[in-house]
Amino acid sequence: MAASTTPRFNDALGHGPSDKRIDILRGVGRTGSISQAARDAGVSYKAAWQAIATLTNLAGVALVERAVGGAGGGGATLTGQGRQLLSLADAHAAARSAVQVPRAGAAGSAGAATAVSRLSIRTSMRNQLPAIVSALERNGPVVCVRMALLNSDGEAGTIAARITQESVELLGLAEGMTAIALCKATAVQVQRADAAQRGRGNRLTGTVAKVARGDSGDEIVMALGNGLQLVGFAASGSGLRSRQRVTATVDESAVVVALPG
């Protein structure tokens, strides 16, 4: 007999309350219809299917079963594990609410906060930049999300991400929203400011704060503004040094948009 699969429910719950995926799953359980769940969540049918597929991938188990045909024209139902995931989501939401406004000196509040924080999404991306969504530019199925990067003094440049329309719907993105721009350090190419070539994509200018030499490339920490840094790589033997003016380029498709929980 095949070994049973252990659900990865914490992975499926890692997106936080700002994501509509759990709402769509809950809507399927309530209405027995993916179409209705999509309408209730204010997203397209395609986005709803993407939400269910993503949750299923993260959980590692089937969460929804489709019923094709029949007197009612077919529908969808939650599996036992889908219902279990929703129960855990409700428990996590209650825990978050309790931690958000803890009573002064409440026993165990620090431990509860630590436990809830573990539910937040974890990522290997070293660049996590606070931002405000400044524009959503649609081009067919792809949307360019333009974001103003923020630091303690205000705006510290701009960065854009190319994502699908379904992702925009599932995140509920709108102009003026607080967001976090994520990108891998290995996707950021750093050059001297006077040597950087013009081209498409994001271009961020700053000064070198730190250099770590390496045979496969020099790791560069750039200062974009007070307290805001960007990590990237220059060619090995780049000769870049502290306080030198540099420009970082990163493709819009390499930038991920996240919303704070």
C-alpha positions as CSV (number, residue, x, y, z in Angstrom):
1,M,0.0,0.0,0.0
2,A,1.3,3.5,-0.9
3,A,2.5,5.6,2.0
4,S,0.0,8.4,3.0
5,T,0.9,12.0,2.3
6,T,1.4,14.3,5.3
7,P,-0.4,17.6,4.7
8,R,1.8,20.7,4.7
9,F,-0.9,23.0,6.1
10,N,1.6,25.6,7.6
11,D,3.0,26.1,4.1
12,A,-0.5,26.6,2.7
13,L,-1.3,29.2,5.4
14,G,1.9,31.1,5.0
15,H,0.5,33.9,2.8
16,G,-1.3,35.6,5.6
17,P,-4.8,37.2,5.9
18,S,-4.2,39.7,3.0
19,D,-4.3,36.8,0.4
20,K,-7.7,35.7,-1.0
21,R,-6.8,32.1,-1.5
22,I,-8.3,30.9,1.8
23,D,-11.4,33.0,1.2
24,I,-11.9,31.2,-2.2
25,L,-11.5,27.8,-0.6
26,R,-14.0,28.8,2.1
27,G,-16.4,30.0,-0.6
28,V,-16.2,26.6,-2.4
29,G,-17.1,24.9,0.9
30,R,-20.0,27.2,1.5
31,T,-21.5,27.3,-2.0
32,G,-20.3,24.0,-3.6
33,S,-19.2,26.1,-6.7
34,I,-15.9,27.5,-7.8
35,S,-17.7,30.0,-10.0
36,Q,-19.7,31.3,-7.1
37,A,-16.7,31.4,-4.8
38,A,-14.9,33.5,-7.4
39,R,-17.8,35.9,-7.7
40,D,-18.0,36.2,-3.9
41,A,-14.3,36.9,-3.7
42,G,-14.4,39.4,-6.5
43,V,-12.0,37.5,-8.8
44,S,-12.2,35.7,-12.1
45,Y,-12.9,32.0,-12.4
46,K,-9.3,31.6,-13.7
47,A,-7.9,33.3,-10.6
48,A,-10.0,31.1,-8.4
49,W,-8.7,28.0,-10.0
50,Q,-5.1,29.4,-9.6
51,A,-5.8,30.0,-5.9
52,I,-7.0,26.4,-5.4
53,A,-4.1,25.0,-7.4
54,T,-1.6,27.0,-5.4
55,L,-3.0,26.0,-2.1
56,T,-3.1,22.3,-3.2
57,N,0.6,22.5,-4.2
58,L,1.6,24.1,-0.9
59,A,-0.5,21.7,1.2
60,G,0.6,18.7,-0.8
61,V,-2.8,17.1,-0.6
62,A,-6.1,17.4,-2.5
63,L,-8.3,20.1,-1.0
64,V,-11.2,20.2,-3.6
65,E,-13.0,17.5,-5.5
66,R,-14.9,18.4,-8.7
67,A,-18.2,16.7,-9.5
68,V,-18.8,16.7,-13.2
69,G,-22.3,16.5,-14.7
70,G,-25.4,15.2,-12.9
71,A,-28.8,16.8,-12.2
72,G,-27.2,19.8,-10.7
73,G,-24.7,20.4,-13.5
74,G,-21.7,19.5,-11.5
75,G,-19.9,21.4,-8.7
76,A,-17.1,21.2,-6.2
77,T,-16.7,20.0,-2.7
78,L,-14.0,20.3,-0.1
79,T,-12.1,17.1,0.9
80,G,-11.7,16.3,4.5
81,Q,-8.2,17.9,4.4
82,G,-9.7,21.0,2.8
83,R,-12.1,21.4,5.7
84,Q,-9.2,20.7,8.1
85,L,-7.2,23.5,6.5
86,L,-10.0,26.0,6.9
87,S,-10.3,25.0,10.6
88,L,-6.6,25.7,11.0
89,A,-7.0,29.0,9.1
90,D,-9.7,30.1,11.5
91,A,-7.6,29.2,14.5
92,H,-4.6,31.1,13.1
93,A,-6.8,34.2,12.4
94,A,-8.0,34.1,16.0
95,A,-4.5,33.8,17.3
96,R,-3.3,36.8,15.2
97,S,-6.2,38.9,16.5
98,A,-5.3,38.1,20.1
99,V,-1.7,39.0,19.5
100,Q,-2.3,42.2,17.7
101,V,-3.7,44.0,20.8
102,P,-2.2,42.1,23.8
103,R,-3.2,43.1,27.3
104,A,-0.4,44.8,29.1
105,G,1.6,42.2,30.9
106,A,-0.6,39.4,29.7
107,A,1.0,36.1,30.5
108,G,2.2,34.2,27.5
109,S,1.6,37.0,25.0
110,A,5.3,36.9,23.9
111,G,5.2,33.2,23.4
112,A,1.9,33.5,21.4
113,A,3.4,36.2,19.2
114,T,6.4,34.0,18.5
115,A,4.2,31.1,17.5
116,V,2.1,33.2,15.2
117,S,5.1,34.8,13.6
118,R,6.2,31.3,12.4
119,L,3.1,31.2,10.2
120,S,4.4,34.1,8.1
121,I,5.9,33.2,4.8
122,R,9.6,32.5,4.8
123,T,11.8,33.3,1.8
124,S,15.4,33.0,0.7
125,M,15.1,36.4,-1.0
126,R,17.5,38.8,0.7
127,N,16.0,41.9,-0.8
128,Q,12.8,42.8,0.9
129,L,12.0,46.5,0.3
130,P,9.0,48.4,1.8
131,A,7.0,50.2,-0.9
132,I,3.7,51.8,-1.9
133,V,1.9,50.6,-5.1
134,S,1.9,53.7,-7.3
135,A,0.4,52.3,-10.5
136,L,-1.0,49.2,-12.1
137,E,-0.4,49.1,-15.9
138,R,-2.3,46.3,-17.7
139,N,-1.1,44.8,-20.9
140,G,-3.3,41.8,-21.7
141,P,-2.8,39.0,-19.1
142,V,0.3,40.7,-17.6
143,V,0.3,43.7,-15.2
144,C,3.2,46.0,-14.5
145,V,3.0,46.9,-10.8
146,R,5.0,50.1,-10.2
147,M,6.1,50.7,-6.6
148,A,7.7,53.6,-4.8
149,L,10.3,52.4,-2.4
150,L,10.2,53.9,1.1
151,N,12.7,54.6,3.8
152,S,12.6,56.7,7.0
153,D,13.0,59.9,4.9
154,G,10.3,59.1,2.4
155,E,10.7,57.8,-1.2
156,A,14.0,56.2,-2.1
157,G,13.4,55.3,-5.8
158,T,11.0,53.1,-7.7
159,I,10.8,49.5,-8.7
160,A,8.4,47.6,-10.9
161,A,7.2,44.0,-11.1
162,R,5.5,42.1,-13.9
163,I,2.9,39.7,-12.6
164,T,-0.3,38.1,-14.0
165,Q,-3.7,39.6,-13.8
166,E,-4.8,36.7,-11.6
167,S,-2.1,37.5,-9.1
168,V,-3.3,41.1,-9.0
169,E,-6.9,39.9,-8.3
170,L,-5.9,37.4,-5.6
171,L,-3.8,39.9,-3.7
172,G,-6.4,42.6,-4.2
173,L,-3.8,45.0,-5.4
174,A,-4.7,48.7,-5.8
175,E,-2.9,52.0,-6.0
176,G,-1.8,53.4,-2.6
177,M,-1.5,50.0,-0.9
178,T,1.5,49.2,1.3
179,A,3.6,46.4,-0.2
180,I,7.0,44.7,-0.1
181,A,9.1,44.3,-3.2
182,L,11.1,41.1,-3.1
183,C,13.9,39.9,-5.3
184,K,16.8,37.5,-5.1
185,A,20.3,39.0,-4.7
186,T,21.4,36.9,-7.7
187,A,18.9,38.7,-9.9
188,V,20.5,42.1,-9.2
189,Q,23.4,43.1,-11.4
190,V,25.6,45.9,-10.1
191,Q,27.9,48.1,-12.2
192,R,29.6,51.4,-11.9
193,A,27.1,54.1,-12.4
194,D,28.9,55.5,-15.4
195,A,29.3,52.1,-17.0
196,A,25.7,50.8,-16.7
197,Q,24.0,50.3,-20.0
198,R,20.6,51.8,-20.8
199,G,17.8,49.3,-21.3
200,R,14.5,48.0,-20.1
201,G,13.9,46.9,-16.6
202,N,14.5,48.4,-13.2
203,R,17.5,50.7,-12.6
204,L,18.4,51.7,-9.0
205,T,21.3,54.0,-8.2
206,G,23.1,54.2,-4.9
207,T,26.5,53.9,-3.3
208,V,28.5,50.8,-2.3
209,A,28.2,50.1,1.4
210,K,30.0,46.7,1.4
211,V,31.9,44.4,-0.9
212,A,32.6,40.7,-0.6
213,R,35.0,39.5,-3.3
214,G,34.5,36.1,-4.8
215,D,35.6,33.9,-7.7
216,S,32.1,33.6,-9.1
217,G,31.2,37.3,-8.5
218,D,31.6,40.2,-6.1
219,E,28.7,40.5,-3.7
220,I,27.7,44.2,-3.4
221,V,25.6,45.8,-0.7
222,M,24.2,49.1,-2.0
223,A,22.8,51.9,0.0
224,L,19.7,53.4,-1.7
225,G,18.9,55.8,1.1
226,N,18.8,56.1,4.8
227,G,18.4,52.6,6.1
228,L,17.4,51.1,2.8
229,Q,19.8,48.6,1.1
230,L,19.9,46.4,-1.9
231,V,22.1,43.3,-2.3
232,G,23.3,42.3,-5.7
233,F,26.4,40.9,-7.6
234,A,29.0,42.4,-9.8
235,A,31.4,40.6,-12.1
236,S,34.3,39.0,-10.3
237,G,37.2,41.4,-10.0
238,S,34.9,44.3,-10.5
239,G,37.1,46.7,-8.5
240,L,34.1,48.3,-6.9
241,R,34.8,49.8,-3.5
242,S,33.0,51.5,-0.6
243,R,31.2,54.8,-1.3
244,Q,31.5,54.4,-5.1
245,R,28.4,55.3,-7.1
246,V,26.8,52.3,-8.7
247,T,23.7,51.3,-10.6
248,A,21.8,48.1,-10.1
249,T,19.6,46.6,-12.8
250,V,17.0,43.9,-12.2
251,D,14.4,42.5,-14.6
252,E,10.8,43.3,-13.8
253,S,9.9,39.6,-14.0
254,A,12.4,38.9,-11.2
255,V,10.6,41.1,-8.7
256,V,7.9,39.6,-6.5
257,V,5.1,41.7,-4.9
258,A,4.1,40.7,-1.3
259,L,1.6,42.3,1.1
260,P,2.3,42.6,4.8
261,G,0.1,40.3,7.0
